[in-house]
Amino acid sequence: MSASVTVVRYEPSFAAEWNRFVAAARNGHFLFDRGFMDYHSDRFTDCSLLFFDKSHLIGVLPTNRHDDTVYSHQGLTFGGIVAGDRLGAERMLAVFDALRGHLAEAGVRSLVYKPVPHIYHRRPAEEDLYALFRHGAELVRRDISTTIDYGLPLNATLTRRASIRKAQAAGVELNKSDRWGDYWQLLTAALWARHGLRPVHSLAEISMLHRRFPSAIRLFTARAPGGPILAGVVIFETAAVAHAQYGAVSDEGRRVRALDALYMFLIDYYRPSKRWFDFGISSEQDGRVLNLGLANQKEEFGGTGVAYDTYRLSVT
């Protein structure tokens, strides 16, 4: 079945063709644009692949390699095979046959594969899940995200609605913002104080990515009237999804429920233009521990669960 599928390793000369394909794919995402992927190319050994049926590009796979394992991709939240309209179930099986053969010839022993969650699909694109099953892949990690479906009535709890009233009484201002430097100071201090962690992206990196993707990466903040930032959230936008990340709040912001008010503002802000509002995962330690407080907080805004899965496929 794989005879007609050709596997080609990515090189920079393919960048324009890769980006055009990702932009039109059924499960494309700006995370897979080379302008995003390549910002941290110094940290990963890229071995991304393109799949051709005769002369037609039918799929791409963002990957990096470490030792004898290929990952899809360690620098991205997810990123399985990005599928064009020509890549139906039969061709996907052929792609996986060709993929395993290509990896085996390169001395790879296993593939760690993170499919694109269905909420990010422009059209259904889960042929890769079927191919993983057919090839005996093992589910090795499952994280749980919390997502609001805008096609259903919002069901936020009274507790979260009360938070909005408290923030309003304090005069908290909720808006888009370009104060990345000020917010990154707040975010860095909050992450270090609560978790002993630093943001995955430095200020220079997130600023550069915002300049490259200004309509897809946006900062929203809650501020005291004429005063400092009390809370903030970074939104990664796709055609159907507003994905929230890097949420943080100061001590004063926590007192006036600024972050809760900002989330409710964002939920309403994106309602006319998106299908989903995704809060991101609340699981830790490879998905085996649930952060109960974080999960409950997100669910109180009216969200319910979406799985982010990881598979391991033996190549040899």
Secondary structure, DSSP 4 states (H G I P E B T S, - for coil): -GGGEEEEE--GGGHHHHHHHHHHSTT--GGGSHHHHGGGTTTSEE--EEEEETTEEEEEE--EEETTEEEE-TTSS----EE-TT--HHHHHHHHHHHHHHHHHTT--EEEE-PPPGGG-SS---HHHHHHHHTT-EEEEEEEEEEEETTS-----HHHHHHHHHHHHTT-EEEEE--HHHHHHHHHHHHHHHHS---SS-HHHHHHHHHHSTTTEEEEEEE-TTS-EEEEEEEEE-SSEEEEEEEEE-HHHHHTTHHHHHHHHHHHHHTTT-SEEEEEE-EETTTTEE-HHHHHHHHTTT-EEEEEEEEEEE--
